[in-house]
Amino acid sequence: MAKKKNSVLPGFRLTLGYTLLYLSLIVLIPLAGLFVKTSEISWEQFWHIVTAPRALASYRLSFGASFLAALVNVVFGIMVAWVLVRYQFFGKRIVDALVDMPFALPTAVAGITLTALYAPHGWFGLLLAPLGIKVAFTQLGVFIALTFIGLPFIVRTVQPVLEDLDPEIEEASASLGANRWQTFWRVILPMLRPALLTGFSLAFARALGEYGSVVFIAGNMPMKTEITPLLIVTKLEQFDYAGATALAVIMLVGSFAILLAVNLLQWRSSRHLARV
Amino acid sequence: MGDTTTFFRSPRREPHRRSTAESPWVRRLLITGALLFLGIFLVMPLVLLFAEALSKGLGFYFHTFRDPLTLSAVKLTFITAGISVPLNCIFGVAAAWAITKFDFRGKNLLITLIDLPFSVSPVIAGLIYVLVFGAPGPFWTWLSEHNLKIIFAVPGIVLATTFVTFPFVARELIPLMQAQGRTDEEAARVLGASGWQTLWRVTLPNIKWGLLYGVILCNARAMGEFGAVSVVSGHIRGITNTIPLHIEILYNDYNTTGAFAVASLLAFLGLVTLVLKAWVERKKNAELRATEIRMTV
């Protein structure tokens, strides 16, 4: 890191030094250990582990369910944020505070609660059974749990943008003859896009790594309802450190790739907006 | 055209006017849809949680909390949060001070690295400490020669919890202190305050609500962490079980009501967190507005 510019404030070396030391000890060195450990196995072994049918099935479920859950949260997140910003109704402040519940409720608690709710004899399970829909111990259960934990991300990223939206833009759109839906679709939604992308990627990344809320409701059948984090834990419990590490590397690279892609998209769209 | 619109513009701007408001039916539909979604996903689980916890009566409910295994889990959770939250709090203030009070190259990279634990699966957070301190790791022989246990023991639980809650305080303070600027601290220094005096008497009072907000979020996650702790804990009953792990054990032992009783304790803490959070959030925004007003004057 480079030199500070002359400042009257003290403590640059102390605070930056402490920050770097603590960051290295807690985060960087242990994470680097993961990659060091992977380099101990050969490329063929690594490839064999990460392309095993059971591993591939777990990626499909983890990435697929996380993606769908984040997508559902985009739709309902916009709706909830819109209602909270634009309308007045009874109990609005309580509802607003409640949106953060998935952040405040421990994942294991969410896991057993959702399982009890959607189990064949649970409140929702009983309602859905006549329709032939099974949620608990199926892939649908994984999707429900991931929707739950991703719920606040979109609402909380969209809300401040909606609050700051200049009413004159909507007035201009209306005065040019657009109806409400057209104004929303063509004027408001494009302005929400950066926030939506951020919220989507946060929810997606969180869902990918999620463990506690999923393991109870998923049933954890290999090839069917086994998410990648669970497969990592299973390998660890069998003291298969090489296998666990290889899968962890794949997951890390996957989630970093998503965050990077979203940042690039963000950067492109902001450049596009700047040019307009 | 321009003249007519200015002519009709009312002097006080109201948030919603006719042309930019939805019809009452659409409004009702949207409110119902949003509340239904939140009801199904958030309210029903909470209701079920407390109903299940009390399903065998208050006697059984309190009996669960007299179980020594439950008590030891509660104790370990408080010890863990009691260590990792202050650690991340000190780190958060130090990092925010370095990042917002000085200019240096690589600042954005540093901010990205601080946020890194949020994009790492909790399971992987546990795994990396097993690899470093566990049986396959470089320190294993040394640690076992000196009879020190980190993995499958309390230090590992504290480390894993510290990792997953690492960014909370820092990422709350960095934008706040960025917005507040450096002028207050510079004035204090010019008037002869020492560095520590500046921190205690100027900076900390300025950021206290933001700091508290970060601490609340950090603590909620620290007490509820499951995945990371589960990997490093070894699940030794009465010794390395935190509340969330104890819930899992009760649940897998088919003591569902007991599991929900203990879970209701965490859910209650979560609800307290939400109330505190909503309250502190308003104070924090006032803190931010106060600096904005001071800057414009």
Interface residues (C-beta under 8 A of the other chain):
Chain A: M1 A2 K3 K4 K5 S7 V8 L9 P10 G11 F12 L14 T15 L16 Y18 T19 L20 Y22 L23 I26 V27 L28 I29 P30 L31 G33 L34 K37 F76 M79 V80 W82 V83 L84 R86 Y87 F89 R93 V95 D96 A97 L98 V99 D100 M101 P102 F103 A104 L105 P106 T107 A108 V109 A110 G111 I112 T113 L114 A116 L117 G122 W123 F124 T147 F148 L151 P167 E170 E171 A174 S175 R180 T183 A205 R206 L208 G209 E210 Y211 G212 F216 P229 L230 I232 V233 L236 F239 Y241 A244 T245 A248 M251 L252 S255 F256 L259
Chain B: T5 R13 P15 H16 R17 S19 T20 E22 S23 V26 R27 L30 I31 G33 A34 L35 F37 L38 I40 F41 L42 V43 M44 P45 L46 L48 L49 E52 L87 F91 A94 A95 W97 A98 I99 K101 F102 D103 F104 R105 G106 L110 L113 I114 L116 P117 F118 S119 V120 S121 P122 V123 I124 L127 I128 Y129 V130 L131 V132 A135 P136 G137 L159 T162 F163 F166 R182 E185 E186 R189 V190 S194 G195 T198 L199 L217 A220 R221 M223 G224 E225 F226 G227 S230 V231 I243 P244 L245 I247 E248 Y251 T256 A259 F260 A263 L266 A267 G270 L271 T273 L274 V275 K277 A278
